[in-house]
């Protein structure tokens, strides 16, 4: 295995561990989907990329609410938090919010990051605000 392949493998193992830890912290009523398990209507929002990278967030959790409302949290993990990664995670959440499947059209969308620099750590969960109308 090449050095690049070893780095990719290690990164995927860390990512999987962070996603599992984050999933354990979701409400009991949440349905958690990893990137590989996204429903087709969510998977189609994020274009395919070449190589070993996946497009879109690492996971989402969907918590149903009463009367068709609920919450979706978009989660992405990294080795160390950066402003660029935060912007990517927020962008992934906005892309989902702008293209919500019909069954989730009235759900609130949040985003959150995780990283493994010194153990599992998670940013505060942030709610996407409605886009200003012109």
C-alpha positions as CSV (number, residue, x, y, z in Angstrom):
1,X,0.0,0.0,0.0
2,X,1.4,3.4,-1.0
3,X,1.8,6.2,1.5
4,X,-1.0,8.1,-0.1
5,X,-3.3,5.0,0.2
6,X,-2.3,4.7,3.9
7,X,-3.2,8.3,4.6
8,X,-6.5,7.9,2.9
9,X,-7.3,4.7,4.8
10,X,-6.4,6.4,8.1
11,X,-8.5,9.4,7.3
12,X,-11.5,7.2,6.5
13,X,-11.1,5.3,9.8
14,X,-10.9,8.6,11.8
15,X,-13.9,10.0,9.9
16,X,-16.0,6.8,10.6
17,X,-15.1,7.0,14.3
18,X,-16.1,10.7,14.5
19,X,-19.4,10.0,12.7
20,X,-20.2,7.1,15.0
21,X,-19.5,9.2,18.1
22,X,-21.6,12.0,16.7
23,X,-24.5,9.6,15.8
24,X,-24.5,8.3,19.4
25,X,-25.1,11.9,20.6
26,X,-28.2,12.4,18.4
27,X,-31.7,12.2,19.9
28,X,-33.2,8.8,20.1
29,X,-35.9,9.7,17.5
30,X,-33.2,10.7,15.0
31,X,-32.6,8.7,11.8
32,X,-28.8,9.1,11.1
33,X,-27.6,8.6,7.5
34,X,-23.9,8.4,6.6
35,X,-22.9,9.8,3.2
36,X,-22.9,6.3,1.7
37,X,-26.5,5.8,3.1
38,X,-28.1,9.1,2.1
39,X,-31.6,8.7,0.6
40,X,-31.4,9.1,-3.2
41,X,-33.1,12.5,-3.2
42,X,-30.3,13.7,-0.8
43,X,-27.5,12.0,-2.6
44,X,-28.5,13.7,-5.8
45,X,-28.0,17.2,-4.3
46,X,-24.2,16.6,-3.9
47,X,-22.3,16.0,-7.2
48,X,-20.0,13.1,-7.6
49,X,-16.3,13.8,-7.3
50,X,-13.3,11.8,-8.6
51,X,-10.9,9.8,-6.5
52,X,-11.5,8.6,-3.0
53,X,-13.2,11.8,-1.7
54,X,-16.9,11.9,-1.2
55,X,-19.1,14.9,-2.0
56,X,-21.2,16.5,0.6
57,X,-21.3,16.1,4.3
58,X,-20.2,13.0,6.2
59,X,-23.6,12.4,7.7
60,X,-27.1,13.9,8.4
61,X,-29.5,13.3,11.2
62,X,-33.2,13.8,10.7
63,X,-35.5,14.3,13.7
64,X,-39.2,14.3,12.8
65,X,-41.5,16.8,14.5
66,X,-45.2,17.2,14.8
67,X,-47.2,18.5,11.8
68,X,-44.5,17.9,9.2
69,X,-41.9,20.0,10.9
70,X,-38.6,18.6,12.2
71,X,-34.9,19.2,12.2
72,X,-32.1,18.1,10.0
73,X,-28.4,18.4,11.1
74,X,-25.7,18.3,8.5
75,X,-22.5,16.9,10.0
76,X,-19.0,16.9,8.6
77,X,-15.7,15.9,10.2
78,X,-12.2,17.0,9.8
79,X,-8.8,16.6,11.5
80,X,-8.7,20.2,12.7
81,X,-11.4,22.9,12.5
82,X,-10.6,25.7,10.1
83,X,-12.7,28.6,8.7
84,X,-12.5,27.0,5.3
85,X,-14.0,23.7,6.5
86,X,-16.7,25.5,8.5
87,X,-17.6,27.4,5.3
88,X,-17.8,24.1,3.4
89,X,-20.0,22.5,6.1
90,X,-22.3,25.5,6.1
91,X,-22.4,25.4,2.3
92,X,-23.4,21.7,2.4
93,X,-26.2,22.5,4.8
94,X,-27.4,25.4,2.7
95,X,-27.3,23.3,-0.4
96,X,-29.6,20.7,1.4
97,X,-31.9,23.5,2.7
98,X,-32.2,24.9,-0.8
99,X,-33.1,21.5,-2.2
100,X,-35.0,19.8,0.6
101,X,-37.0,16.7,-0.4
102,X,-40.8,17.3,-0.3
103,X,-41.2,15.2,2.8
104,X,-38.8,17.5,4.7
105,X,-39.7,20.8,3.1
106,X,-40.7,22.4,6.4
107,X,-37.8,21.1,8.5
108,X,-35.2,23.5,10.0
109,X,-31.6,22.8,8.9
110,X,-28.6,23.0,11.2
111,X,-24.9,22.2,10.7
112,X,-22.2,20.9,13.0
113,X,-18.6,19.9,12.7
114,X,-16.5,17.3,14.4
115,X,-12.8,16.8,14.7
116,X,-10.4,14.4,16.3
117,X,-7.6,16.7,17.4
118,X,-7.2,15.4,20.9
119,X,-10.2,13.1,21.0
120,X,-13.8,13.5,19.6
121,X,-14.8,17.2,19.7
122,X,-17.9,18.8,18.3
123,X,-18.7,22.4,17.4
124,X,-22.0,23.9,18.6
125,X,-24.9,23.1,16.3
126,X,-25.8,26.2,14.3
127,X,-29.2,26.9,12.7
128,X,-29.2,28.1,9.1
129,X,-31.1,31.3,8.9
130,X,-33.6,32.0,6.0
131,X,-32.0,33.7,3.0
132,X,-32.9,37.4,2.8
133,X,-35.6,38.2,0.3
134,X,-34.9,40.8,-2.3
